[in-house]
Amino acid sequence: MASYAKRLWLEEDLGDDYRWSYRVSEVLFSGKSEFQEVDLVDTPTWGKVLLLDGKMQSTEADEEVYHELLVHPPLLHHACPKRVYIMGGGEGATAREVLRHRTVEAVVMVDIDKVVTDFCATHLARNTAAFKDPRLTLINDDARTQLEAAPDASFDVIIGDLADPLDGGPCYQLYTQEFYRNVVLKKLAPGGIFITQSGPAGFLSCTEVFTAINATLRSVFPRVVPYAQHIPSFCDAWGYNMAFADGEQAPLTPEQLDARIPERISGPALTFLDGPTFTGLTALNKVVRAALAAEKEVYTLDSARFIHGAGVKA
């Protein structure tokens, strides 16, 4: 019992009535920025874990699944993506996956927290090359401000790798109908695609934010494709919504996706994604499909849904 008592355990609330914990082998970094607490810990189960404000953001064990599903579907569906805008993405993994695409000529990544981007560029070995890639322009500022300042029709793909919409946090404003209509849609070039992570999407959790984000995008874009995948470190299925500026564009077949992956993407084979996998992820279960069909609420500046937690900054 004495050796067990000396172990360090990290505990995180997942809801009003439940939480989970995992053992920490070593605290590699712990600090604060103007915006949030930043921690990097090593764990037996997940490997290195990045936490912001005490909430798990990504782990060595499964971050590739989350980032492959955020990046590659929109870039593979685009005819020839050359310019990409990333909102958030401070750890650099989203940029890492975007820069694997041979057609990409320029990536603009805007994350508000320089402490996070500097730290991740130095300490997350998987992502250090992405931060040094000459095609990447990293800006530490508000993602909306920078996107608004860009010329119209600037980007082929826009990626929302943002924090979840939290009560008291600023990010929910980047999930609103007003932002999608007046900013995102205008900054997409013809045939452009927008993708956003969309929170928990399990059959018990999908109505927290996933269905409302989908309904909001459907009120602005002519075609929206929702999909989801279980992410073990997130303790749930996680949702994505991919929105096409061109309503005539349809999801690719598994064969088309499998053909484009080696043609478009450099480096080692993808860990998780292929054509049949993506097709399967879009075949959502009966409960989630019904919730999407029934959803009427859209995000506006005056009304929003939030996941569990609070946007309290350090």
VEXNU-840104 format. One record per residue (C-alpha): residue number from 1; residue in one letter; x, y, z. Coordinates in nm, 2 decimals. Each point is the difference from the previous one (the first is absolute). Example, Ala and Ser with C-alpha at 12.3 -4.5 7.8 and 13.67 -1.06 7.14 Angstrom:
# VEXNU-840104
1  A  1.23  -0.45  0.78
2  S  0.14  0.34  -0.07
END
This chain:
# VEXNU-840104
1  M  0.00  0.00  0.00
2  A  0.29  0.24  0.07
3  S  0.13  -0.02  -0.36
4  Y  -0.35  0.04  -0.14
5  A  -0.06  0.31  0.21
6  K  0.31  0.17  -0.14
7  R  -0.13  -0.03  -0.36
8  L  -0.13  0.32  -0.16
9  W  -0.35  -0.02  -0.15
10  L  -0.16  0.26  -0.22
11  E  -0.37  0.04  0.03
12  E  -0.23  0.17  -0.25
13  D  -0.37  0.07  0.02
14  L  -0.20  -0.13  -0.30
15  G  -0.34  0.09  0.12
16  D  -0.20  0.12  0.30
17  D  0.00  -0.34  0.16
18  Y  0.30  -0.19  -0.13
19  R  0.37  0.04  -0.05
20  W  0.30  -0.20  -0.11
21  S  0.37  -0.03  0.11
22  Y  0.32  -0.13  -0.14
23  R  0.34  -0.05  0.15
24  V  0.28  0.25  -0.08
25  S  0.36  -0.13  -0.01
26  E  0.16  0.35  -0.03
27  V  -0.10  0.36  -0.03
28  L  0.21  0.13  -0.30
29  F  -0.12  0.36  0.01
30  S  -0.25  0.20  0.19
31  G  -0.05  0.37  -0.06
32  K  -0.25  0.28  -0.07
33  S  -0.05  0.24  -0.29
34  E  -0.22  0.31  -0.02
35  F  -0.28  -0.23  -0.11
36  Q  0.02  -0.34  0.16
37  E  0.20  -0.25  0.20
38  V  0.23  -0.22  -0.20
39  D  0.12  -0.34  0.11
40  L  0.18  -0.29  -0.16
41  V  0.01  -0.33  0.19
42  D  0.12  -0.35  -0.08
43  T  -0.23  -0.29  0.08
44  P  0.02  -0.38  -0.02
45  T  -0.33  -0.02  -0.20
46  W  0.00  0.29  -0.24
47  G  0.37  0.10  -0.03
48  K  0.05  0.37  0.00
49  V  -0.32  0.19  0.07
50  L  -0.05  0.37  -0.07
51  L  -0.25  0.18  0.23
52  L  -0.14  0.35  -0.02
53  D  -0.18  0.13  0.31
54  G  0.02  -0.35  0.14
55  K  -0.19  -0.16  -0.29
56  M  0.16  -0.26  -0.22
57  Q  0.06  0.13  -0.35
58  S  0.19  -0.28  -0.17
59  T  0.21  -0.30  0.08
60  E  0.27  -0.19  -0.18
61  A  -0.21  -0.31  0.00
62  D  -0.29  0.12  -0.22
63  E  0.06  0.36  -0.12
64  E  0.07  -0.12  -0.35
65  V  -0.36  -0.14  -0.03
66  Y  -0.15  0.34  0.10
67  H  0.23  0.20  -0.23
68  E  -0.02  -0.23  -0.30
69  L  -0.38  0.02  0.01
70  L  0.00  0.38  0.04
71  V  0.25  0.07  -0.28
72  H  0.00  -0.26  -0.27
73  P  -0.37  -0.04  -0.09
74  P  -0.04  0.37  -0.10
75  L  0.33  0.02  -0.18
76  L  -0.06  -0.33  -0.19
77  H  -0.35  0.11  -0.10
78  H  0.13  0.33  -0.14
79  A  0.11  0.00  -0.37
80  C  0.34  0.15  0.07
81  P  0.05  0.16  0.34
82  K  0.28  0.26  -0.01
83  R  -0.08  0.25  0.28
84  V  -0.12  -0.11  0.34
85  Y  -0.10  0.20  0.31
86  I  0.01  -0.16  0.35
87  M  -0.19  0.15  0.29
88  G  0.17  -0.11  0.32
89  G  0.21  -0.31  -0.04
90  G  0.27  0.13  0.24
91  E  0.16  -0.34  0.06
92  G  0.10  -0.02  -0.37
93  A  -0.15  -0.34  -0.08
94  T  -0.27  0.14  -0.23
95  A  0.27  0.20  -0.19
96  R  0.22  -0.31  -0.01
97  E  -0.28  -0.20  -0.18
98  V  -0.09  0.29  -0.24
99  L  0.36  0.04  -0.11
100  R  0.02  -0.37  -0.10
101  H  -0.22  0.09  -0.30
102  R  0.22  0.06  -0.31
103  T  -0.24  0.26  -0.15
104  V  0.01  0.23  0.30
105  E  0.20  0.31  -0.06
106  A  -0.08  0.21  0.30
107  V  -0.15  -0.06  0.35
108  V  -0.11  0.28  0.23
109  M  -0.04  -0.12  0.36
110  V  -0.14  0.25  0.25
111  D  0.01  -0.10  0.37
112  I  -0.04  0.26  0.27
113  D  0.24  -0.14  0.25
114  K  0.38  0.05  -0.08
115  V  0.09  -0.19  0.31
116  V  -0.17  -0.31  -0.13
117  T  0.14  0.02  -0.36
118  D  0.35  0.07  0.13
119  F  -0.02  -0.28  0.25
120  C  -0.14  -0.26  -0.25
121  A  0.25  0.10  -0.27
122  T  0.28  -0.08  0.24
123  H  -0.13  -0.30  0.20
124  L  -0.24  -0.20  -0.23
125  A  0.25  -0.18  -0.22
126  R  -0.26  -0.12  -0.25
127  N  -0.09  0.36  -0.08
128  T  0.33  0.19  0.00
129  A  0.06  -0.04  -0.37
130  A  -0.34  0.15  -0.08
131  F  0.08  0.32  0.19
132  K  0.32  0.03  -0.20
133  D  -0.16  -0.06  -0.34
134  P  0.03  0.31  -0.22
135  R  -0.35  -0.04  -0.13
136  L  -0.14  0.06  0.35
137  T  -0.08  0.35  0.12
138  L  -0.07  0.00  0.38
139  I  -0.18  0.30  0.14
140  N  -0.07  0.03  0.37
141  D  -0.33  0.20  0.00
142  D  -0.37  -0.04  0.00
143  A  -0.10  -0.24  -0.28
144  R  -0.31  0.19  -0.09
145  T  0.18  0.33  -0.02
146  Q  0.26  -0.14  -0.24
147  L  -0.25  -0.18  -0.22
148  E  -0.22  0.31  -0.03
149  A  0.31  0.20  -0.11
150  A  0.08  -0.25  -0.28
151  P  -0.12  0.08  -0.35
152  D  -0.32  -0.17  -0.11
153  A  0.04  -0.34  -0.17
154  S  0.34  -0.04  0.16
155  F  0.00  -0.37  0.10
156  D  -0.09  -0.34  -0.15
157  V  -0.05  -0.16  0.34
158  I  -0.07  0.16  0.34
159  I  0.05  -0.22  0.31
160  G  -0.15  0.06  0.34
161  D  0.22  -0.17  0.25
162  L  -0.14  0.21  0.28
163  A  -0.07  -0.06  0.37
164  D  -0.35  -0.13  0.07
165  P  -0.28  0.26  0.06
166  L  0.01  0.06  0.37
167  D  -0.22  0.22  0.21
168  G  0.21  0.31  0.08
169  G  0.25  -0.07  -0.28
170  P  0.05  0.19  -0.32
171  C  0.01  -0.29  -0.24
172  Y  -0.38  -0.05  -0.03
173  Q  0.00  0.32  -0.22
174  L  0.19  -0.19  -0.26
175  Y  -0.28  -0.26  -0.02
176  T  -0.27  0.25  -0.08
177  Q  -0.22  0.05  -0.31
178  E  0.12  0.36  -0.03
179  F  0.37  -0.11  0.00
180  Y  -0.06  -0.28  -0.26
181  R  -0.21  0.22  -0.23
182  N  0.18  0.33  0.02
183  V  0.36  -0.11  0.04
184  V  0.07  -0.37  -0.08
185  L  -0.21  -0.03  -0.31
186  K  0.14  0.32  -0.15
187  K  0.36  -0.10  0.06
188  L  -0.04  -0.34  -0.18
189  A  0.11  0.00  -0.36
190  P  -0.25  -0.16  -0.26
191  G  -0.03  -0.37  0.08
192  G  0.13  0.06  0.35
193  I  -0.06  -0.22  0.30
194  F  -0.03  0.08  0.37
195  I  0.05  -0.25  0.28
196  T  -0.05  0.03  0.37
197  Q  0.05  -0.23  0.30
198  S  -0.35  -0.01  0.15
199  G  0.02  -0.15  0.35
200  P  -0.14  -0.32  0.14
201  A  -0.21  -0.20  -0.24
202  G  -0.10  -0.31  0.18
203  F  -0.36  -0.12  0.02
204  L  -0.03  0.15  0.36
205  S  0.20  0.31  -0.07
206  C  -0.07  0.11  -0.36
207  T  -0.25  0.27  0.09
208  E  0.24  0.19  0.23
209  V  0.16  0.18  -0.30
210  F  0.05  -0.23  -0.29
211  T  -0.36  0.02  -0.14
212  A  -0.03  0.38  0.05
213  I  0.34  0.06  -0.18
214  N  -0.13  -0.22  -0.29
215  A  -0.33  0.19  -0.01
216  T  0.19  0.33  0.00
217  L  0.22  -0.10  -0.29
218  R  -0.30  -0.13  -0.19
219  S  -0.16  0.34  0.03
220  V  0.30  0.16  -0.18
221  F  0.15  -0.27  -0.23
222  P  -0.18  -0.19  -0.28
223  R  0.15  -0.34  0.11
224  V  0.13  -0.12  0.34
225  V  0.14  -0.34  0.07
226  P  0.01  -0.10  0.37
227  Y  0.21  -0.29  0.12
228  A  0.13  -0.14  0.33
229  Q  0.26  -0.23  0.14
230  H  0.07  -0.13  0.35
231  I  0.31  0.16  0.15
232  P  0.11  -0.20  0.30
233  S  0.17  0.30  0.18
234  F  -0.32  0.21  -0.04
235  C  -0.21  -0.28  0.16
236  D  -0.27  0.04  -0.28
237  A  -0.06  0.00  -0.37
238  W  0.12  0.33  -0.14
239  G  -0.18  0.19  -0.27
240  Y  0.11  0.19  -0.31
241  N  -0.21  0.20  -0.25
242  M  0.14  0.06  -0.35
243  A  -0.18  0.27  -0.20
244  F  0.03  0.05  -0.38
245  A  -0.03  0.34  -0.16
246  D  -0.11  -0.17  -0.31
247  G  -0.33  -0.18  0.05
248  E  0.06  -0.23  -0.30
249  Q  0.30  -0.16  0.16
250  A  -0.07  -0.34  0.15
251  P  0.21  -0.22  0.23
252  L  0.26  -0.21  -0.19
253  T  -0.04  -0.37  -0.02
254  P  0.24  -0.23  0.20
255  E  0.18  -0.08  -0.33
256  Q  0.05  0.36  -0.08
257  L  0.13  0.09  0.34
258  D  0.24  -0.30  0.00
259  A  0.13  0.11  -0.34
260  R  0.06  0.36  0.12
261  I  0.18  -0.08  0.32
262  P  0.32  -0.12  -0.16
263  E  -0.02  0.25  -0.28
264  R  -0.04  0.30  0.24
265  I  0.16  -0.09  0.33
266  S  0.37  -0.03  0.06
267  G  0.18  -0.19  0.28
268  P  -0.10  -0.32  0.17
269  A  -0.34  -0.16  -0.05
270  L  -0.29  0.15  0.20
271  T  -0.04  -0.17  0.33
272  F  -0.38  -0.01  0.00
273  L  -0.18  0.14  -0.30
274  D  -0.07  -0.16  -0.33
275  G  -0.30  0.00  -0.23
276  P  -0.21  -0.27  0.16
277  T  0.07  0.15  0.35
278  F  -0.13  0.34  -0.10
279  T  -0.31  -0.14  -0.16
280  G  -0.07  -0.19  0.32
281  L  0.05  0.31  0.21
282  T  -0.27  0.18  -0.19
283  A  -0.25  -0.29  0.07
284  L  -0.11  0.14  0.33
285  N  -0.21  -0.21  0.23
286  K  -0.38  0.02  0.01
287  V  -0.02  0.22  0.32
288  V  0.25  0.26  -0.13
289  R  -0.16  0.01  -0.34
290  A  -0.34  0.07  0.16
291  A  0.15  0.27  0.22
292  L  0.16  0.17  -0.30
293  A  -0.33  -0.01  -0.19
294  A  -0.19  0.14  0.29
295  E  0.24  0.28  0.09
296  K  -0.14  0.35  -0.05
297  E  0.22  0.22  0.21
298  V  0.29  0.19  -0.16
299  Y  0.28  0.18  0.17
300  T  -0.02  0.38  0.01
301  L  0.18  0.26  0.20
302  D  -0.30  0.01  0.23
303  S  -0.07  -0.37  0.04
304  A  0.24  -0.30  0.02
305  R  0.04  -0.34  0.15
306  F  0.30  -0.10  0.20
307  I  0.17  -0.31  0.10
308  H  0.08  -0.08  0.37
309  G  0.25  0.23  0.15
310  A  0.07  0.37  0.02
311  G  0.22  0.24  -0.20
312  V  0.19  0.13  0.30
313  K  0.33  0.13  -0.10
314  A  0.32  0.02  0.21
END
